Amino acid sequence: MRMAAHPFFQDSSILLVDQSFQRSNDRTWCFWEAGEGFFESIVHHQWSTLRVASKTIDVSSSIDPYAYKMIRGEDFYAYSLNALQSKSNIELRAGKITDFADTATGAFVVVDGERFEAKYVFNSVLRTSSEQLATAQNKHHLLQHFKGWVIQTVEPVFDPTRATFMDFTVSQEHGTTFMYVLPTSTTTALVEYTFFTEELLEDAAYDAALKNYISNQLGIKTYTVEHVEFGIIPMTNADFSTKHSRVINLGVAGGQAKPSSGFAFQFIQRRTAAITAQLVKGEVPNQRLSLQDKKFLLYDSTLLHVLTHKQMAGDAVFSAIFQKNPMQRVLRFLENRSSLIDDLQIMSSVPTRIFMPTAIKEMFA
Ligand SMILES: Cc1cc2nc3c(=O)[nH]c(=O)nc-3n(C[C@H](O)[C@H](O)[C@H](O)COP(=O)(O)OP(=O)(O)OC[C@H]3O[C@@H](n4cnc5c(N)ncnc54)[C@H](O)[C@@H]3O)c2cc1C
């Protein structure tokens, strides 16, 4: 989409391969940004106020200048396919990718047995699972797994200007667990049951918890489930970069899911914007981490370490951070855009006796 939007690429011949372009509404992306973004026209809903709750806090705050935005998968796929299909220099091919690597002059990809050569291959296929990658590199690995229901109520019960970003008041028996409540009208909301843990649950356990939360915590007795989604996002500090210079990994396969939160959408946008900008300048897209990236990777690794070694419960960590900092500072921190002063303020919100030695361990690891 970034290449399609930039005149520099209008004479480039671009092949876009996916095993299928028939996509269902399989995911809902939520993310925050200030002002209008690249996919503004398909933002389904946005919120100006976020709430975070746990057994110790209940904070609601405006996030101005940010808005928390939702894009539905089906809108994203329809909008993108429509834009790409109208470009004569972009070919869409449904097929299975079985191999790709550098060549002497660029890179190749094999699709259903047919080989294509190009200057670059931009790859979204995870060839080694994130867990295998983490194990081989001796890195941390958790799963963000979640099940969401879009529910429709009879009575108007929701405030569509306010989203519950994290509600940790649910049981923490399996590890870090919270609910999102994302109302898109007074009678419709996506309620999502989310974990940062090592193991998935039986499917029925997600359903039981959603039912219980909607009925007992939200106090909604009559509703219908309009849509269901389930997702797993790796949370790992493993290195996803390729050793190839002309195969550039993108998305989750490129390590763009933030290790300590699973948020990926905005990191993918920033990365693809940076790649196109480098290509326009005639540079080879850089896969190395900047000093700034390394700083945030250290923070992520520290939190992953604390959570995987159960040094402090996730709900307590997030409660402390949200209680002692304005929401905007936390959002800057979570999107890797905080200043050093922001970082110090966030760090002083959590117990240094736990986080400092762990950060030092991670720095040397
Ligand atoms: C249900 C769900 C909800 C999410 N919600 C959020 C959210 O709210 N906010 C956020 O920031 N992140 C979210 N994420 C995380 C992340 O933003 C998404 O996973 C995002 O789609 C990742 O983009 P990607 O390009 O890496 O992978 P994908 O979007 O999964 O694209 C990979 C593509 O590769 C194709 N493919 C794979 N193997 C082959 C092969 N061998 N041959 C041909 N094609 C192949 C697949 O068909 C797929 O189209 C969510 C993820 C899921 C699963």
Ligand as a Chemical Component Dictionary entry (heavy atoms), coordinates in Angstrom:
data_LIG
# 
_chem_comp.id                   LIG 
_chem_comp.type                 NON-POLYMER 
_chem_comp.pdbx_formal_charge   0 
_chem_comp.three_letter_code    LIG 
# 
loop_
_chem_comp_atom.comp_id 
_chem_comp_atom.atom_id 
_chem_comp_atom.alt_atom_id 
_chem_comp_atom.type_symbol 
_chem_comp_atom.charge 
_chem_comp_atom.model_Cartn_x 
_chem_comp_atom.model_Cartn_y 
_chem_comp_atom.model_Cartn_z 
_chem_comp_atom.pdbx_ordinal 
LIG C1  C1  C 0 -7.019 -11.660 15.655 1  
LIG C2  C2  C 0 -5.877 -10.674 15.709 2  
LIG C3  C3  C 0 -6.094 -9.396  16.209 3  
LIG C4  C4  C 0 -5.046 -8.488  16.283 4  
LIG N1  N1  N 0 -5.290 -7.252  16.800 5  
LIG C5  C5  C 0 -4.300 -6.362  16.862 6  
LIG C6  C6  C 0 -4.557 -5.058  17.368 7  
LIG O1  O1  O 0 -5.662 -4.752  17.798 8  
LIG N2  N2  N 0 -3.530 -4.165  17.390 9  
LIG C7  C7  C 0 -2.278 -4.473  16.944 10 
LIG O2  O2  O 0 -1.395 -3.612  16.986 11 
LIG N3  N3  N 0 -2.006 -5.720  16.484 12 
LIG C8  C8  C 0 -2.977 -6.660  16.431 13 
LIG N4  N4  N 0 -2.703 -7.907  15.930 14 
LIG C9  C9  C 0 -1.301 -8.236  15.606 15 
LIG C10 C10 C 0 -0.869 -7.830  14.175 16 
LIG O3  O3  O 0 -1.161 -6.470  13.932 17 
LIG C11 C11 C 0 -1.528 -8.689  13.126 18 
LIG O4  O4  O 0 -1.202 -10.033 13.361 19 
LIG C12 C12 C 0 -1.100 -8.303  11.711 20 
LIG O5  O5  O 0 -2.028 -8.837  10.807 21 
LIG C13 C13 C 0 0.295  -8.788  11.394 22 
LIG O6  O6  O 0 0.580  -8.512  10.061 23 
LIG P1  P1  P 0 1.527  -9.440  9.226  24 
LIG O7  O7  O 0 1.625  -8.820  7.888  25 
LIG O8  O8  O 0 2.765  -9.710  9.967  26 
LIG O9  O9  O 0 0.798  -10.845 9.170  27 
LIG P2  P2  P 0 -0.557 -11.256 8.482  28 
LIG O10 O10 O 0 -1.523 -10.129 8.455  29 
LIG O11 O11 O 0 -0.965 -12.520 9.155  30 
LIG O12 O12 O 0 -0.136 -11.541 6.997  31 
LIG C14 C14 C 0 0.683  -12.637 6.638  32 
LIG C15 C15 C 0 0.173  -13.111 5.310  33 
LIG O13 O13 O 0 1.035  -14.122 4.818  34 
LIG C16 C16 C 0 0.245  -15.098 4.175  35 
LIG N5  N5  N 0 1.045  -16.324 4.143  36 
LIG C17 C17 C 0 1.552  -16.998 5.202  37 
LIG N6  N6  N 0 2.269  -18.066 4.779  38 
LIG C18 C18 C 0 2.214  -18.055 3.427  39 
LIG C19 C19 C 0 2.773  -18.894 2.409  40 
LIG N7  N7  N 0 3.565  -19.941 2.702  41 
LIG N8  N8  N 0 2.504  -18.594 1.126  42 
LIG C20 C20 C 0 1.732  -17.530 0.793  43 
LIG N9  N9  N 0 1.198  -16.695 1.722  44 
LIG C21 C21 C 0 1.429  -16.954 3.010  45 
LIG C22 C22 C 0 -1.016 -15.183 5.013  46 
LIG O14 O14 O 0 -2.095 -15.704 4.251  47 
LIG C23 C23 C 0 -1.224 -13.713 5.408  48 
LIG O15 O15 O 0 -2.067 -13.025 4.536  49 
LIG C24 C24 C 0 -3.732 -8.855  15.848 50 
LIG C25 C25 C 0 -3.532 -10.142 15.365 51 
LIG C26 C26 C 0 -4.572 -11.042 15.301 52 
LIG C27 C27 C 0 -4.290 -12.442 14.787 53 
# 
loop_
_chem_comp_bond.comp_id 
_chem_comp_bond.atom_id_1 
_chem_comp_bond.atom_id_2 
_chem_comp_bond.value_order 
_chem_comp_bond.pdbx_ordinal 
LIG C1  C2  SING 1  
LIG C2  C3  SING 2  
LIG C2  C26 DOUB 3  
LIG C3  C4  DOUB 4  
LIG C4  N1  SING 5  
LIG C4  C24 SING 6  
LIG N1  C5  DOUB 7  
LIG C5  C6  SING 8  
LIG C5  C8  SING 9  
LIG C6  O1  DOUB 10 
LIG C6  N2  SING 11 
LIG N2  C7  SING 12 
LIG C7  O2  DOUB 13 
LIG C7  N3  SING 14 
LIG N3  C8  DOUB 15 
LIG C8  N4  SING 16 
LIG N4  C9  SING 17 
LIG N4  C24 SING 18 
LIG C9  C10 SING 19 
LIG C10 O3  SING 20 
LIG C10 C11 SING 21 
LIG C11 O4  SING 22 
LIG C11 C12 SING 23 
LIG C12 O5  SING 24 
LIG C12 C13 SING 25 
LIG C13 O6  SING 26 
LIG O6  P1  SING 27 
LIG P1  O7  DOUB 28 
LIG P1  O8  SING 29 
LIG P1  O9  SING 30 
LIG O9  P2  SING 31 
LIG P2  O10 DOUB 32 
LIG P2  O11 SING 33 
LIG P2  O12 SING 34 
LIG O12 C14 SING 35 
LIG C14 C15 SING 36 
LIG C15 O13 SING 37 
LIG C15 C23 SING 38 
LIG O13 C16 SING 39 
LIG C16 N5  SING 40 
LIG C16 C22 SING 41 
LIG N5  C17 SING 42 
LIG N5  C21 SING 43 
LIG C17 N6  DOUB 44 
LIG N6  C18 SING 45 
LIG C18 C19 SING 46 
LIG C18 C21 DOUB 47 
LIG C19 N7  SING 48 
LIG C19 N8  DOUB 49 
LIG N8  C20 SING 50 
LIG C20 N9  DOUB 51 
LIG N9  C21 SING 52 
LIG C22 O14 SING 53 
LIG C22 C23 SING 54 
LIG C23 O15 SING 55 
LIG C24 C25 DOUB 56 
LIG C25 C26 SING 57 
LIG C26 C27 SING 58 
# 
